[in-house]
Amino acid sequence: MIAELGKRLSNHHSQTPDDLAEQTMRGINRTAFTDWIQMEPRPRDFTTPTFRPFEGKTDPLDHIYHF
């Protein structure tokens, strides 16, 4: 068990902010919905909500409360 822990720790590396940003960008298009849910027809009056990206020029709490 200690050998396994040592092996896992030796393979661990710290993530830089760039690594974290890249990881976030890769996951941004993922969805929690399965294919069959995504393939269901949407209601006739459904409109996709629009989201404003946070640009850092306004209050972050105002941005979060939008959601």
mmJSON file of the N, C-alpha and C atoms, coordinates in Angstrom:
{"data_MODEL":{"atom_site":{
"group_PDB":["ATOM","ATOM","ATOM","ATOM","ATOM","ATOM","ATOM","ATOM","ATOM","ATOM","ATOM","ATOM","ATOM","ATOM","ATOM","ATOM","ATOM","ATOM","ATOM","ATOM","ATOM","ATOM","ATOM","ATOM","ATOM","ATOM","ATOM","ATOM","ATOM","ATOM","ATOM","ATOM","ATOM","ATOM","ATOM","ATOM","ATOM","ATOM","ATOM","ATOM","ATOM","ATOM","ATOM","ATOM","ATOM","ATOM","ATOM","ATOM","ATOM","ATOM","ATOM","ATOM","ATOM","ATOM","ATOM","ATOM","ATOM","ATOM","ATOM","ATOM","ATOM","ATOM","ATOM","ATOM","ATOM","ATOM","ATOM","ATOM","ATOM","ATOM","ATOM","ATOM","ATOM","ATOM","ATOM","ATOM","ATOM","ATOM","ATOM","ATOM","ATOM","ATOM","ATOM","ATOM","ATOM","ATOM","ATOM","ATOM","ATOM","ATOM","ATOM","ATOM","ATOM","ATOM","ATOM","ATOM","ATOM","ATOM","ATOM","ATOM","ATOM","ATOM","ATOM","ATOM","ATOM","ATOM","ATOM","ATOM","ATOM","ATOM","ATOM","ATOM","ATOM","ATOM","ATOM","ATOM","ATOM","ATOM","ATOM","ATOM","ATOM","ATOM","ATOM","ATOM","ATOM","ATOM","ATOM","ATOM","ATOM","ATOM","ATOM","ATOM","ATOM","ATOM","ATOM","ATOM","ATOM","ATOM","ATOM","ATOM","ATOM","ATOM","ATOM","ATOM","ATOM","ATOM","ATOM","ATOM","ATOM","ATOM","ATOM","ATOM","ATOM","ATOM","ATOM","ATOM","ATOM","ATOM","ATOM","ATOM","ATOM","ATOM","ATOM","ATOM","ATOM","ATOM","ATOM","ATOM","ATOM","ATOM","ATOM","ATOM","ATOM","ATOM","ATOM","ATOM","ATOM","ATOM","ATOM","ATOM","ATOM","ATOM","ATOM","ATOM","ATOM","ATOM","ATOM","ATOM","ATOM","ATOM","ATOM","ATOM","ATOM","ATOM","ATOM","ATOM","ATOM","ATOM","ATOM","ATOM","ATOM"],
"id":[1,2,3,4,5,6,7,8,9,10,11,12,13,14,15,16,17,18,19,20,21,22,23,24,25,26,27,28,29,30,31,32,33,34,35,36,37,38,39,40,41,42,43,44,45,46,47,48,49,50,51,52,53,54,55,56,57,58,59,60,61,62,63,64,65,66,67,68,69,70,71,72,73,74,75,76,77,78,79,80,81,82,83,84,85,86,87,88,89,90,91,92,93,94,95,96,97,98,99,100,101,102,103,104,105,106,107,108,109,110,111,112,113,114,115,116,117,118,119,120,121,122,123,124,125,126,127,128,129,130,131,132,133,134,135,136,137,138,139,140,141,142,143,144,145,146,147,148,149,150,151,152,153,154,155,156,157,158,159,160,161,162,163,164,165,166,167,168,169,170,171,172,173,174,175,176,177,178,179,180,181,182,183,184,185,186,187,188,189,190,191,192,193,194,195,196,197,198,199,200,201],
"type_symbol":["N","C","C","N","C","C","N","C","C","N","C","C","N","C","C","N","C","C","N","C","C","N","C","C","N","C","C","N","C","C","N","C","C","N","C","C","N","C","C","N","C","C","N","C","C","N","C","C","N","C","C","N","C","C","N","C","C","N","C","C","N","C","C","N","C","C","N","C","C","N","C","C","N","C","C","N","C","C","N","C","C","N","C","C","N","C","C","N","C","C","N","C","C","N","C","C","N","C","C","N","C","C","N","C","C","N","C","C","N","C","C","N","C","C","N","C","C","N","C","C","N","C","C","N","C","C","N","C","C","N","C","C","N","C","C","N","C","C","N","C","C","N","C","C","N","C","C","N","C","C","N","C","C","N","C","C","N","C","C","N","C","C","N","C","C","N","C","C","N","C","C","N","C","C","N","C","C","N","C","C","N","C","C","N","C","C","N","C","C","N","C","C","N","C","C","N","C","C","N","C","C"],
"label_atom_id":["N","CA","C","N","CA","C","N","CA","C","N","CA","C","N","CA","C","N","CA","C","N","CA","C","N","CA","C","N","CA","C","N","CA","C","N","CA","C","N","CA","C","N","CA","C","N","CA","C","N","CA","C","N","CA","C","N","CA","C","N","CA","C","N","CA","C","N","CA","C","N","CA","C","N","CA","C","N","CA","C","N","CA","C","N","CA","C","N","CA","C","N","CA","C","N","CA","C","N","CA","C","N","CA","C","N","CA","C","N","CA","C","N","CA","C","N","CA","C","N","CA","C","N","CA","C","N","CA","C","N","CA","C","N","CA","C","N","CA","C","N","CA","C","N","CA","C","N","CA","C","N","CA","C","N","CA","C","N","CA","C","N","CA","C","N","CA","C","N","CA","C","N","CA","C","N","CA","C","N","CA","C","N","CA","C","N","CA","C","N","CA","C","N","CA","C","N","CA","C","N","CA","C","N","CA","C","N","CA","C","N","CA","C","N","CA","C","N","CA","C","N","CA","C","N","CA","C","N","CA","C","N","CA","C"],
"label_alt_id":[null,null,null,null,null,null,null,null,null,null,null,null,null,null,null,null,null,null,null,null,null,null,null,null,null,null,null,null,null,null,null,null,null,null,null,null,null,null,null,null,null,null,null,null,null,null,null,null,null,null,null,null,null,null,null,null,null,null,null,null,null,null,null,null,null,null,null,null,null,null,null,null,null,null,null,null,null,null,null,null,null,null,null,null,null,null,null,null,null,null,null,null,null,null,null,null,null,null,null,null,null,null,null,null,null,null,null,null,null,null,null,null,null,null,null,null,null,null,null,null,null,null,null,null,null,null,null,null,null,null,null,null,null,null,null,null,null,null,null,null,null,null,null,null,null,null,null,null,null,null,null,null,null,null,null,null,null,null,null,null,null,null,null,null,null,null,null,null,null,null,null,null,null,null,null,null,null,null,null,null,null,null,null,null,null,null,null,null,null,null,null,null,null,null,null,null,null,null,null,null,null],
"label_comp_id":["MET","MET","MET","ILE","ILE","ILE","ALA","ALA","ALA","GLU","GLU","GLU","LEU","LEU","LEU","GLY","GLY","GLY","LYS","LYS","LYS","ARG","ARG","ARG","LEU","LEU","LEU","SER","SER","SER","ASN","ASN","ASN","HIS","HIS","HIS","HIS","HIS","HIS","SER","SER","SER","GLN","GLN","GLN","THR","THR","THR","PRO","PRO","PRO","ASP","ASP","ASP","ASP","ASP","ASP","LEU","LEU","LEU","ALA","ALA","ALA","GLU","GLU","GLU","GLN","GLN","GLN","THR","THR","THR","MET","MET","MET","ARG","ARG","ARG","GLY","GLY","GLY","ILE","ILE","ILE","ASN","ASN","ASN","ARG","ARG","ARG","THR","THR","THR","ALA","ALA","ALA","PHE","PHE","PHE","THR","THR","THR","ASP","ASP","ASP","TRP","TRP","TRP","ILE","ILE","ILE","GLN","GLN","GLN","MET","MET","MET","GLU","GLU","GLU","PRO","PRO","PRO","ARG","ARG","ARG","PRO","PRO","PRO","ARG","ARG","ARG","ASP","ASP","ASP","PHE","PHE","PHE","THR","THR","THR","THR","THR","THR","PRO","PRO","PRO","THR","THR","THR","PHE","PHE","PHE","ARG","ARG","ARG","PRO","PRO","PRO","PHE","PHE","PHE","GLU","GLU","GLU","GLY","GLY","GLY","LYS","LYS","LYS","THR","THR","THR","ASP","ASP","ASP","PRO","PRO","PRO","LEU","LEU","LEU","ASP","ASP","ASP","HIS","HIS","HIS","ILE","ILE","ILE","TYR","TYR","TYR","HIS","HIS","HIS","PHE","PHE","PHE"],
"label_asym_id":["A","A","A","A","A","A","A","A","A","A","A","A","A","A","A","A","A","A","A","A","A","A","A","A","A","A","A","A","A","A","A","A","A","A","A","A","A","A","A","A","A","A","A","A","A","A","A","A","A","A","A","A","A","A","A","A","A","A","A","A","A","A","A","A","A","A","A","A","A","A","A","A","A","A","A","A","A","A","A","A","A","A","A","A","A","A","A","A","A","A","A","A","A","A","A","A","A","A","A","A","A","A","A","A","A","A","A","A","A","A","A","A","A","A","A","A","A","A","A","A","A","A","A","A","A","A","A","A","A","A","A","A","A","A","A","A","A","A","A","A","A","A","A","A","A","A","A","A","A","A","A","A","A","A","A","A","A","A","A","A","A","A","A","A","A","A","A","A","A","A","A","A","A","A","A","A","A","A","A","A","A","A","A","A","A","A","A","A","A","A","A","A","A","A","A","A","A","A","A","A","A"],
"label_entity_id":["1","1","1","1","1","1","1","1","1","1","1","1","1","1","1","1","1","1","1","1","1","1","1","1","1","1","1","1","1","1","1","1","1","1","1","1","1","1","1","1","1","1","1","1","1","1","1","1","1","1","1","1","1","1","1","1","1","1","1","1","1","1","1","1","1","1","1","1","1","1","1","1","1","1","1","1","1","1","1","1","1","1","1","1","1","1","1","1","1","1","1","1","1","1","1","1","1","1","1","1","1","1","1","1","1","1","1","1","1","1","1","1","1","1","1","1","1","1","1","1","1","1","1","1","1","1","1","1","1","1","1","1","1","1","1","1","1","1","1","1","1","1","1","1","1","1","1","1","1","1","1","1","1","1","1","1","1","1","1","1","1","1","1","1","1","1","1","1","1","1","1","1","1","1","1","1","1","1","1","1","1","1","1","1","1","1","1","1","1","1","1","1","1","1","1","1","1","1","1","1","1"],
"label_seq_id":[1,1,1,2,2,2,3,3,3,4,4,4,5,5,5,6,6,6,7,7,7,8,8,8,9,9,9,10,10,10,11,11,11,12,12,12,13,13,13,14,14,14,15,15,15,16,16,16,17,17,17,18,18,18,19,19,19,20,20,20,21,21,21,22,22,22,23,23,23,24,24,24,25,25,25,26,26,26,27,27,27,28,28,28,29,29,29,30,30,30,31,31,31,32,32,32,33,33,33,34,34,34,35,35,35,36,36,36,37,37,37,38,38,38,39,39,39,40,40,40,41,41,41,42,42,42,43,43,43,44,44,44,45,45,45,46,46,46,47,47,47,48,48,48,49,49,49,50,50,50,51,51,51,52,52,52,53,53,53,54,54,54,55,55,55,56,56,56,57,57,57,58,58,58,59,59,59,60,60,60,61,61,61,62,62,62,63,63,63,64,64,64,65,65,65,66,66,66,67,67,67],
"pdbx_PDB_ins_code":[null,null,null,null,null,null,null,null,null,null,null,null,null,null,null,null,null,null,null,null,null,null,null,null,null,null,null,null,null,null,null,null,null,null,null,null,null,null,null,null,null,null,null,null,null,null,null,null,null,null,null,null,null,null,null,null,null,null,null,null,null,null,null,null,null,null,null,null,null,null,null,null,null,null,null,null,null,null,null,null,null,null,null,null,null,null,null,null,null,null,null,null,null,null,null,null,null,null,null,null,null,null,null,null,null,null,null,null,null,null,null,null,null,null,null,null,null,null,null,null,null,null,null,null,null,null,null,null,null,null,null,null,null,null,null,null,null,null,null,null,null,null,null,null,null,null,null,null,null,null,null,null,null,null,null,null,null,null,null,null,null,null,null,null,null,null,null,null,null,null,null,null,null,null,null,null,null,null,null,null,null,null,null,null,null,null,null,null,null,null,null,null,null,null,null,null,null,null,null,null,null],
"Cartn_x":[0.833,0.0,0.878,1.92,2.819,3.539,3.899,4.556,3.63,2.351,1.366,1.201,1.155,1.041,2.268,3.448,4.673,4.683,4.189,4.113,3.182,2.036,1.082,1.645,2.312,2.881,4.011,4.791,5.896,5.383,4.187,3.607,2.844,2.654,1.906,2.785,2.188,2.886,1.934,2.498,1.676,1.126,-0.062,-0.66,-0.443,0.004,0.183,-1.166,-1.291,-2.537,-2.86,-1.833,-2.074,-2.64,-2.116,-2.635,-4.111,-4.444,-5.829,-6.748,-6.271,-7.067,-7.308,-6.272,-6.426,-7.409,-7.3,-8.214,-9.659,-9.856,-11.187,-11.73,-10.888,-11.331,-11.685,-10.95,-11.269,-12.626,-12.972,-14.22,-15.413,-15.181,-16.252,-17.367,-17.047,-18.064,-18.69,-18.26,-18.856,-20.243,-21.032,-22.374,-22.669,-23.492,-23.886,-25.039,-25.595,-26.747,-26.323,-27.042,-26.758,-27.262,-26.811,-27.195,-28.706,-29.398,-30.851,-31.575,-31.049,-31.664,-31.403,-30.202,-29.862,-30.623,-31.004,-31.693,-33.207,-33.715,-35.154,-35.496,-36.635,-37.023,-37.335,-36.96,-37.227,-38.632,-39.228,-40.55,-40.51,-41.621,-41.702,-41.311,-41.651,-41.371,-40.048,-39.217,-37.942,-36.946,-36.272,-35.167,-33.954,-32.807,-31.579,-31.224,-30.97,-30.608,-29.245,-29.082,-27.795,-27.027,-25.745,-24.876,-23.808,-23.616,-22.553,-21.285,-20.164,-18.936,-18.459,-17.879,-17.345,-16.013,-15.891,-14.679,-13.853,-14.305,-13.542,-13.728,-14.64,-14.834,-15.996,-16.772,-17.94,-17.833,-18.821,-18.843,-19.059,-18.145,-18.295,-19.587,-20.036,-21.259,-22.476,-22.498,-23.591,-23.618,-22.429,-22.34,-22.858,-22.457,-22.868,-24.366,-24.916,-26.344,-27.194,-26.613,-27.345,-27.766,-26.976,-27.25,-28.075],
"Cartn_y":[-1.191,0.0,1.256,1.289,2.439,2.591,1.475,1.537,2.159,1.783,2.337,3.84,4.255,5.681,6.43,5.873,6.497,6.616,5.596,5.616,6.726,6.837,7.888,9.28,9.447,10.757,11.128,10.152,10.46,10.866,10.43,10.793,12.12,12.655,13.904,15.093,16.059,17.317,18.476,19.583,20.758,21.325,21.883,22.502,24.002,24.542,25.984,26.612,27.919,28.57,28.309,28.242,27.94,26.537,25.575,24.203,24.186,24.902,24.939,25.609,26.675,27.366,26.445,25.724,24.803,23.68,23.16,22.106,22.617,23.836,24.432,24.605,25.081,25.293,23.975,22.912,21.61,21.114,21.426,20.941,21.843,23.003,23.987,23.527,22.704,22.24,20.92,20.379,19.136,19.419,18.389,18.532,17.366,17.602,16.54,15.728,16.162,15.492,14.361,13.282,12.165,12.497,11.71,11.961,11.955,11.018,10.935,12.166,12.783,14.021,15.156,15.226,16.295,16.17,14.964,14.741,15.003,15.169,15.442,16.788,16.863,18.156,19.17,20.374,21.445,21.989,22.546,23.154,24.232,24.399,25.337,26.766,27.166,28.539,28.672,27.634,27.67,28.578,29.41,30.208,29.977,29.848,29.643,30.935,30.864,32.085,32.61,33.895,34.495,34.775,34.561,34.774,35.786,36.73,37.704,37.164,37.116,36.663,37.704,37.242,38.167,38.694,39.998,40.616,41.295,41.234,41.81,43.304,43.904,45.354,45.743,44.746,45.018,44.218,44.363,43.647,42.151,41.291,39.849,39.275,39.812,39.312,39.595,40.748,41.058,40.033,39.672,38.692,37.338,36.902,35.583,35.552,36.634,36.665,36.565,36.892,36.767,35.322,34.387,32.969,32.418],
"Cartn_z":[0.0,0.0,0.0,0.793,0.834,-0.498,-1.117,-2.423,-3.463,-3.422,-4.363,-4.149,-2.898,-2.587,-3.096,-2.868,-3.358,-4.866,-5.55,-7.014,-7.493,-6.845,-7.234,-6.98,-5.856,-5.531,-6.482,-6.918,-7.823,-9.205,-9.565,-10.85,-10.797,-9.598,-9.432,-9.797,-10.467,-10.748,-10.498,-10.085,-9.801,-11.103,-11.02,-12.19,-12.131,-13.239,-13.341,-13.685,-13.533,-13.948,-15.423,-16.27,-17.689,-17.858,-17.077,-17.131,-16.742,-15.678,-15.208,-16.224,-16.86,-17.874,-19.064,-19.484,-20.607,-20.263,-19.063,-18.612,-18.61,-18.171,-18.146,-19.561,-20.46,-21.832,-22.519,-22.223,-22.808,-22.317,-21.088,-20.515,-20.741,-21.333,-21.445,-22.389,-23.365,-24.305,-23.895,-22.793,-22.311,-21.759,-21.728,-21.183,-20.255,-19.287,-18.365,-18.931,-20.039,-20.615,-21.549,-21.497,-22.386,-23.788,-24.764,-26.154,-26.351,-25.689,-25.927,-25.407,-24.361,-23.861,-24.851,-25.358,-26.296,-27.616,-27.974,-29.25,-29.154,-27.958,-27.799,-28.434,-29.098,-29.676,-28.572,-28.822,-27.864,-28.089,-27.048,-27.222,-28.317,-28.992,-30.116,-29.716,-28.501,-28.065,-27.297,-27.326,-26.609,-27.317,-26.543,-27.08,-26.188,-26.803,-26.052,-25.324,-24.023,-23.3,-23.76,-23.691,-24.041,-22.76,-22.827,-21.673,-22.029,-21.14,-21.327,-20.666,-21.38,-20.733,-19.72,-18.644,-17.64,-18.137,-18.245,-18.769,-17.684,-16.445,-15.353,-15.173,-15.908,-15.832,-14.93,-14.51,-13.671,-12.38,-11.546,-10.273,-10.538,-10.079,-10.32,-9.724,-8.594,-7.994,-8.867,-9.516,-10.447,-11.584,-12.055,-13.138,-12.699,-11.514,-11.0,-10.742,-10.206,-9.894,-11.145,-12.296,-13.562,-13.787,-13.27,-13.482,-12.357],
"occupancy":[1.0,1.0,1.0,1.0,1.0,1.0,1.0,1.0,1.0,1.0,1.0,1.0,1.0,1.0,1.0,1.0,1.0,1.0,1.0,1.0,1.0,1.0,1.0,1.0,1.0,1.0,1.0,1.0,1.0,1.0,1.0,1.0,1.0,1.0,1.0,1.0,1.0,1.0,1.0,1.0,1.0,1.0,1.0,1.0,1.0,1.0,1.0,1.0,1.0,1.0,1.0,1.0,1.0,1.0,1.0,1.0,1.0,1.0,1.0,1.0,1.0,1.0,1.0,1.0,1.0,1.0,1.0,1.0,1.0,1.0,1.0,1.0,1.0,1.0,1.0,1.0,1.0,1.0,1.0,1.0,1.0,1.0,1.0,1.0,1.0,1.0,1.0,1.0,1.0,1.0,1.0,1.0,1.0,1.0,1.0,1.0,1.0,1.0,1.0,1.0,1.0,1.0,1.0,1.0,1.0,1.0,1.0,1.0,1.0,1.0,1.0,1.0,1.0,1.0,1.0,1.0,1.0,1.0,1.0,1.0,1.0,1.0,1.0,1.0,1.0,1.0,1.0,1.0,1.0,1.0,1.0,1.0,1.0,1.0,1.0,1.0,1.0,1.0,1.0,1.0,1.0,1.0,1.0,1.0,1.0,1.0,1.0,1.0,1.0,1.0,1.0,1.0,1.0,1.0,1.0,1.0,1.0,1.0,1.0,1.0,1.0,1.0,1.0,1.0,1.0,1.0,1.0,1.0,1.0,1.0,1.0,1.0,1.0,1.0,1.0,1.0,1.0,1.0,1.0,1.0,1.0,1.0,1.0,1.0,1.0,1.0,1.0,1.0,1.0,1.0,1.0,1.0,1.0,1.0,1.0,1.0,1.0,1.0,1.0,1.0,1.0],
"B_iso_or_equiv":[0.0,0.0,0.0,0.0,0.0,0.0,0.0,0.0,0.0,0.0,0.0,0.0,0.0,0.0,0.0,0.0,0.0,0.0,0.0,0.0,0.0,0.0,0.0,0.0,0.0,0.0,0.0,0.0,0.0,0.0,0.0,0.0,0.0,0.0,0.0,0.0,0.0,0.0,0.0,0.0,0.0,0.0,0.0,0.0,0.0,0.0,0.0,0.0,0.0,0.0,0.0,0.0,0.0,0.0,0.0,0.0,0.0,0.0,0.0,0.0,0.0,0.0,0.0,0.0,0.0,0.0,0.0,0.0,0.0,0.0,0.0,0.0,0.0,0.0,0.0,0.0,0.0,0.0,0.0,0.0,0.0,0.0,0.0,0.0,0.0,0.0,0.0,0.0,0.0,0.0,0.0,0.0,0.0,0.0,0.0,0.0,0.0,0.0,0.0,0.0,0.0,0.0,0.0,0.0,0.0,0.0,0.0,0.0,0.0,0.0,0.0,0.0,0.0,0.0,0.0,0.0,0.0,0.0,0.0,0.0,0.0,0.0,0.0,0.0,0.0,0.0,0.0,0.0,0.0,0.0,0.0,0.0,0.0,0.0,0.0,0.0,0.0,0.0,0.0,0.0,0.0,0.0,0.0,0.0,0.0,0.0,0.0,0.0,0.0,0.0,0.0,0.0,0.0,0.0,0.0,0.0,0.0,0.0,0.0,0.0,0.0,0.0,0.0,0.0,0.0,0.0,0.0,0.0,0.0,0.0,0.0,0.0,0.0,0.0,0.0,0.0,0.0,0.0,0.0,0.0,0.0,0.0,0.0,0.0,0.0,0.0,0.0,0.0,0.0,0.0,0.0,0.0,0.0,0.0,0.0,0.0,0.0,0.0,0.0,0.0,0.0],
"pdbx_formal_charge":[null,null,null,null,null,null,null,null,null,null,null,null,null,null,null,null,null,null,null,null,null,null,null,null,null,null,null,null,null,null,null,null,null,null,null,null,null,null,null,null,null,null,null,null,null,null,null,null,null,null,null,null,null,null,null,null,null,null,null,null,null,null,null,null,null,null,null,null,null,null,null,null,null,null,null,null,null,null,null,null,null,null,null,null,null,null,null,null,null,null,null,null,null,null,null,null,null,null,null,null,null,null,null,null,null,null,null,null,null,null,null,null,null,null,null,null,null,null,null,null,null,null,null,null,null,null,null,null,null,null,null,null,null,null,null,null,null,null,null,null,null,null,null,null,null,null,null,null,null,null,null,null,null,null,null,null,null,null,null,null,null,null,null,null,null,null,null,null,null,null,null,null,null,null,null,null,null,null,null,null,null,null,null,null,null,null,null,null,null,null,null,null,null,null,null,null,null,null,null,null,null],
"auth_seq_id":[1,1,1,2,2,2,3,3,3,4,4,4,5,5,5,6,6,6,7,7,7,8,8,8,9,9,9,10,10,10,11,11,11,12,12,12,13,13,13,14,14,14,15,15,15,16,16,16,17,17,17,18,18,18,19,19,19,20,20,20,21,21,21,22,22,22,23,23,23,24,24,24,25,25,25,26,26,26,27,27,27,28,28,28,29,29,29,30,30,30,31,31,31,32,32,32,33,33,33,34,34,34,35,35,35,36,36,36,37,37,37,38,38,38,39,39,39,40,40,40,41,41,41,42,42,42,43,43,43,44,44,44,45,45,45,46,46,46,47,47,47,48,48,48,49,49,49,50,50,50,51,51,51,52,52,52,53,53,53,54,54,54,55,55,55,56,56,56,57,57,57,58,58,58,59,59,59,60,60,60,61,61,61,62,62,62,63,63,63,64,64,64,65,65,65,66,66,66,67,67,67],
"auth_comp_id":["MET","MET","MET","ILE","ILE","ILE","ALA","ALA","ALA","GLU","GLU","GLU","LEU","LEU","LEU","GLY","GLY","GLY","LYS","LYS","LYS","ARG","ARG","ARG","LEU","LEU","LEU","SER","SER","SER","ASN","ASN","ASN","HIS","HIS","HIS","HIS","HIS","HIS","SER","SER","SER","GLN","GLN","GLN","THR","THR","THR","PRO","PRO","PRO","ASP","ASP","ASP","ASP","ASP","ASP","LEU","LEU","LEU","ALA","ALA","ALA","GLU","GLU","GLU","GLN","GLN","GLN","THR","THR","THR","MET","MET","MET","ARG","ARG","ARG","GLY","GLY","GLY","ILE","ILE","ILE","ASN","ASN","ASN","ARG","ARG","ARG","THR","THR","THR","ALA","ALA","ALA","PHE","PHE","PHE","THR","THR","THR","ASP","ASP","ASP","TRP","TRP","TRP","ILE","ILE","ILE","GLN","GLN","GLN","MET","MET","MET","GLU","GLU","GLU","PRO","PRO","PRO","ARG","ARG","ARG","PRO","PRO","PRO","ARG","ARG","ARG","ASP","ASP","ASP","PHE","PHE","PHE","THR","THR","THR","THR","THR","THR","PRO","PRO","PRO","THR","THR","THR","PHE","PHE","PHE","ARG","ARG","ARG","PRO","PRO","PRO","PHE","PHE","PHE","GLU","GLU","GLU","GLY","GLY","GLY","LYS","LYS","LYS","THR","THR","THR","ASP","ASP","ASP","PRO","PRO","PRO","LEU","LEU","LEU","ASP","ASP","ASP","HIS","HIS","HIS","ILE","ILE","ILE","TYR","TYR","TYR","HIS","HIS","HIS","PHE","PHE","PHE"],
"auth_asym_id":["A","A","A","A","A","A","A","A","A","A","A","A","A","A","A","A","A","A","A","A","A","A","A","A","A","A","A","A","A","A","A","A","A","A","A","A","A","A","A","A","A","A","A","A","A","A","A","A","A","A","A","A","A","A","A","A","A","A","A","A","A","A","A","A","A","A","A","A","A","A","A","A","A","A","A","A","A","A","A","A","A","A","A","A","A","A","A","A","A","A","A","A","A","A","A","A","A","A","A","A","A","A","A","A","A","A","A","A","A","A","A","A","A","A","A","A","A","A","A","A","A","A","A","A","A","A","A","A","A","A","A","A","A","A","A","A","A","A","A","A","A","A","A","A","A","A","A","A","A","A","A","A","A","A","A","A","A","A","A","A","A","A","A","A","A","A","A","A","A","A","A","A","A","A","A","A","A","A","A","A","A","A","A","A","A","A","A","A","A","A","A","A","A","A","A","A","A","A","A","A","A"],
"auth_atom_id":["N","CA","C","N","CA","C","N","CA","C","N","CA","C","N","CA","C","N","CA","C","N","CA","C","N","CA","C","N","CA","C","N","CA","C","N","CA","C","N","CA","C","N","CA","C","N","CA","C","N","CA","C","N","CA","C","N","CA","C","N","CA","C","N","CA","C","N","CA","C","N","CA","C","N","CA","C","N","CA","C","N","CA","C","N","CA","C","N","CA","C","N","CA","C","N","CA","C","N","CA","C","N","CA","C","N","CA","C","N","CA","C","N","CA","C","N","CA","C","N","CA","C","N","CA","C","N","CA","C","N","CA","C","N","CA","C","N","CA","C","N","CA","C","N","CA","C","N","CA","C","N","CA","C","N","CA","C","N","CA","C","N","CA","C","N","CA","C","N","CA","C","N","CA","C","N","CA","C","N","CA","C","N","CA","C","N","CA","C","N","CA","C","N","CA","C","N","CA","C","N","CA","C","N","CA","C","N","CA","C","N","CA","C","N","CA","C","N","CA","C","N","CA","C","N","CA","C","N","CA","C","N","CA","C"],
"pdbx_PDB_model_num":[1,1,1,1,1,1,1,1,1,1,1,1,1,1,1,1,1,1,1,1,1,1,1,1,1,1,1,1,1,1,1,1,1,1,1,1,1,1,1,1,1,1,1,1,1,1,1,1,1,1,1,1,1,1,1,1,1,1,1,1,1,1,1,1,1,1,1,1,1,1,1,1,1,1,1,1,1,1,1,1,1,1,1,1,1,1,1,1,1,1,1,1,1,1,1,1,1,1,1,1,1,1,1,1,1,1,1,1,1,1,1,1,1,1,1,1,1,1,1,1,1,1,1,1,1,1,1,1,1,1,1,1,1,1,1,1,1,1,1,1,1,1,1,1,1,1,1,1,1,1,1,1,1,1,1,1,1,1,1,1,1,1,1,1,1,1,1,1,1,1,1,1,1,1,1,1,1,1,1,1,1,1,1,1,1,1,1,1,1,1,1,1,1,1,1,1,1,1,1,1,1]
}}}
